[in-house]
């Protein structure tokens, strides 16, 4: 029995109830997909998903630039670092290790960051056009620490991985098959912020003060 089934069995025992019958299971499965239906989802502004995503991202203080192919990412990261007065150094997700970072003049370390890196580069699993959010899955190839510890978070997103709303993300996760769910799913909407001090928005309070997306179209 899996850990999930063990927990559910304990809950059923506490409720004095046995496993769901076939009819109840079918009803639950139908309800699970109800939020994926178009009538319940907000209508997006007209235009390409990339345009809608950019508008949502900029609304939450994020920025975006586009590259035509993945090989251009190190050069774009180098340009971002130079433009922000940062040294050409970055902690990079192992999923992007095959790119030519040294050729772009970047001293890259691959794997988790311990907090001393000013810039981290991650690979997003999905981008949500509705509100400019990014969905990142944890794992050895995409360490979660890169999402929260560096001051500047640079996220690589493939155009094919843009979806209109958040609901299709959960559908796709349920359909990952043998890959299953990751230990952590991070939904990131803009840089870290707080308004605890005199109701004034401060960026970088609990994480990166800057979020930049490199869209690979």
Secondary structure per residue as TSV (DSSP state, phi and psi in degrees):
chain	resnum	aa	ss	phi	psi
A	1	X	-	360.0	133.3
A	2	X	-	-74.1	165.4
A	3	X	H	-58.1	-39.9
A	4	X	H	-61.2	-45.7
A	5	X	H	-66.6	-33.5
A	6	X	H	-62.8	-45.2
A	7	X	H	-64.2	-45.9
A	8	X	H	-64.4	-37.2
A	9	X	H	-64.1	-40.0
A	10	X	H	-64.3	-38.5
A	11	X	H	-65.6	-44.6
A	12	X	H	-61.2	-39.7
A	13	X	H	-63.9	-41.3
A	14	X	H	-63.8	-32.5
A	15	X	H	-85.6	-6.0
A	16	X	T	67.4	36.3
A	17	X	-	-131.0	143.2
A	18	X	-	-86.3	-173.3
A	19	X	-	-59.9	155.3
A	20	X	-	-66.4	143.3
A	21	X	-	-77.8	173.4
A	22	X	H	-61.3	-41.9
A	23	X	H	-64.8	-43.6
A	24	X	H	-66.2	-38.1
A	25	X	H	-64.1	-41.2
A	26	X	H	-64.3	-41.6
A	27	X	H	-62.6	-40.0
A	28	X	H	-66.4	-41.9
A	29	X	H	-62.6	-38.9
A	30	X	H	-66.5	-40.7
A	31	X	H	-67.9	-35.2
A	32	X	H	-59.3	-35.4
A	33	X	T	-91.0	1.2
A	34	X	G	-64.3	-35.1
A	35	X	G	-73.4	-7.9
A	36	X	G	-87.0	-4.1
A	37	X	S	-80.6	141.7
A	38	X	G	-56.9	-40.4
A	39	X	G	-59.7	-24.7
A	40	X	G	-90.7	-6.7
A	41	X	S	-98.6	140.8
A	42	X	-	-64.8	147.1
A	43	X	-	-79.1	133.2
A	44	X	-	-87.2	156.8
A	45	X	-	-59.5	155.6
A	46	X	S	-70.1	149.3
A	47	X	S	126.1	169.8
A	48	X	-	-61.2	153.2
A	49	X	H	-58.6	-36.9
A	50	X	H	-59.0	-40.8
A	51	X	H	-68.5	-42.7
A	52	X	H	-65.0	-42.0
A	53	X	H	-61.7	-46.0
A	54	X	H	-58.8	-43.1
A	55	X	H	-62.3	-42.5
A	56	X	H	-66.3	-39.5
A	57	X	H	-65.2	-45.6
A	58	X	H	-67.7	-27.7
A	59	X	H	-65.1	-26.7
A	60	X	T	-107.1	26.0
A	61	X	T	73.8	19.2
A	62	X	-	-91.4	166.1
A	63	X	E	-129.6	163.3
A	64	X	E	-149.8	144.6
A	65	X	E	-136.5	161.8
A	66	X	E	-118.6	144.0
A	67	X	E	-127.5	155.2
A	68	X	S	-86.9	-20.9
A	69	X	S	-151.4	160.6
A	70	X	G	-61.8	-33.0
A	71	X	G	-61.4	-19.2
A	72	X	G	-84.9	-5.1
A	73	X	H	-61.7	-48.8
A	74	X	H	-56.5	-40.4
A	75	X	H	-64.2	-38.7
A	76	X	H	-68.0	-37.8
A	77	X	H	-65.4	-41.5
A	78	X	H	-60.1	-41.7
A	79	X	H	-64.3	-39.5
A	80	X	H	-64.0	-46.9
A	81	X	H	-62.0	-44.2
A	82	X	H	-63.1	-41.6
A	83	X	H	-66.1	-21.1
A	84	X	T	-105.6	12.4
A	85	X	T	68.5	28.3
A	86	X	-	-102.0	152.7
A	87	X	-	-65.8	152.1
A	88	X	S	-75.8	63.9
A	89	X	E	-135.4	146.1
A	90	X	E	-161.0	147.6
A	91	X	E	-90.0	124.8
A	92	X	E	-120.3	139.9
A	93	X	-	-63.0	137.6
A	94	X	G	-57.0	-22.6
A	95	X	G	-64.9	-14.6
A	96	X	G	-114.1	11.7
A	97	X	T	-65.4	-27.0
A	98	X	T	-71.9	-11.3
A	99	X	S	-75.3	159.4
A	100	X	-	-86.5	80.0
A	101	X	T	-73.4	-42.1
A	102	X	G	-64.7	-33.7
A	103	X	G	-64.7	-25.5
A	104	X	G	-90.6	4.0
A	105	X	T	79.5	19.6
A	106	X	-	-104.6	130.0
A	107	X	E	-86.5	103.4
A	108	X	E	-106.1	138.5
A	109	X	E	-111.6	141.2
A	110	X	E	-113.6	128.3
A	111	X	S	123.0	-167.4
A	112	X	-	-64.2	154.1
A	113	X	-	-100.0	147.4
A	114	X	-	-99.0	8.0
A	115	X	S	108.5	-6.8
A	116	X	-	-95.1	2.7
A	117	X	-	-93.6	134.5
A	118	X	S	-79.9	-23.5
A	119	X	E	-132.9	137.5
A	120	X	E	-127.0	143.0
A	121	X	E	-121.4	121.2
A	122	X	E	-120.3	166.7
A	123	X	E	-115.0	122.4
A	124	X	-	-81.3	149.0
A	125	X	S	-88.3	-37.5
A	126	X	E	-146.6	155.7
A	127	X	E	-121.7	139.7
A	128	X	E	-108.7	112.1
A	129	X	T	-66.0	-32.0
A	130	X	T	-52.5	-42.6
A	131	X	T	-135.9	13.4
A	132	X	T	71.6	24.1
A	133	X	E	-84.3	157.6
A	134	X	E	-119.7	140.2
A	135	X	E	-113.9	120.1
A	136	X	E	-121.9	136.1
A	137	X	E	-104.0	134.7
A	138	X	-	-76.4	159.8
A	139	X	B	155.1	171.7
A	140	X	T	-57.4	-31.6
A	141	X	T	-81.0	-16.7
A	142	X	B	-142.5	77.0
A	143	X	-	-60.9	134.1
A	144	X	T	-64.8	-28.7
A	145	X	H	-59.7	-27.3
A	146	X	H	-66.4	-22.7
A	147	X	H	-78.6	-19.1
A	148	X	H	-127.8	-24.8
A	149	X	S	-90.5	-43.1
A	150	X	S	-66.3	151.5
A	151	X	S	-64.4	-36.8
A	152	X	E	-116.0	122.0
A	153	X	E	-109.8	117.0
A	154	X	E	-108.7	124.7
A	155	X	E	-119.4	126.2
A	156	X	E	-89.5	128.5
A	157	X	E	-133.4	125.7
A	158	X	E	-79.8	137.8
A	159	X	G	-57.5	-33.1
A	160	X	G	-68.2	-14.6
A	161	X	G	-97.2	9.5
A	162	X	E	-79.2	134.6
A	163	X	E	-126.2	154.7
A	164	X	S	-69.9	-40.6
A	165	X	S	-131.2	171.5
A	166	X	S	-73.1	-30.2
A	167	X	H	-56.3	-42.3
A	168	X	H	-62.1	-21.5
A	169	X	H	-63.7	-45.3
A	170	X	H	-68.2	-34.0
A	171	X	H	-61.9	-46.6
A	172	X	H	-64.4	-35.9
A	173	X	H	-65.1	-39.5
A	174	X	H	-67.6	-20.9
A	175	X	T	-99.9	13.4
A	176	X	-	-72.1	-9.6
A	177	X	G	63.6	-128.2
A	178	X	G	-64.0	-25.6
A	179	X	G	-63.8	-35.0
A	180	X	-	66.2	-170.2
A	181	X	-	-84.8	143.8
A	182	X	-	-73.8	169.5
A	183	X	S	-66.8	-34.8
A	184	X	-	-136.0	135.8
A	185	X	E	-115.9	115.6
A	186	X	E	-101.4	122.4
A	187	X	E	-104.9	110.4
A	188	X	E	-108.6	124.3
A	189	X	-	-122.5	92.7
A	190	X	S	78.3	175.7
A	191	X	S	-65.9	164.8
A	192	X	-	-63.8	142.5
A	193	X	E	-152.8	159.5
A	194	X	E	-152.3	155.3
A	195	X	-	-127.0	27.5
A	196	X	T	-67.2	-28.2
A	197	X	T	-96.0	103.9
A	198	X	T	53.7	30.5
A	199	X	T	58.6	24.1
A	200	X	-	-100.4	126.6
A	201	X	-	-65.0	125.5
A	202	X	E	-120.9	126.0
A	203	X	E	-88.4	148.5
A	204	X	T	80.7	20.9
A	205	X	S	-68.9	-42.8
A	206	X	S	-126.7	14.4
A	207	X	S	179.5	-156.4
A	208	X	-	-57.3	139.7
A	209	X	S	-88.4	-8.4
A	210	X	E	-141.4	135.3
A	211	X	E	-126.7	119.5
A	212	X	E	-125.7	130.7
A	213	X	E	-105.4	132.2
A	214	X	E	-105.5	106.1
A	215	X	E	-88.1	119.1
A	216	X	E	-94.1	106.0
A	217	X	-	-92.6	360.0
